[in-house]
């Protein structure tokens, strides 16, 4: 059948769909929101902490665009806490406390971060050394 006489909806000739299933209003699914590249988010964290008078550094550099970010917050080198983004049942990714420093075993935090970096080569580990460092990731 020649293309000119074809009936029905026009089909896309490209390899990518013209409309994502997740963004269709008729299926009740939530729209997928674009994610900020990891290197920009890390850079923003570092600049914000340094502008507030703190110190921030990258301990492990991960995948530039879509790497997972782990934030280690400390206050004058002590009271370390590790925050990671965890998926929620509704599809969001929220920061959650995953570890706190044990005063009896100070090397435990370092060992945990080494294991996480070995498991996930895309992982970014960022240290924020400032009072109330959680405020930079949107926590109180």
Secondary structure by P-SEA (a helix, b strand, c coil): cccccccccccccccccccccccccccccccbbbbccaaaaaaaaaaaaaaacbbbbbcccccccbbbbbbbbbccccbbbbbbbbbccccbbbbbbcccccccccaaaaaaaaaaaaacccbbbbbbbccccccccccc
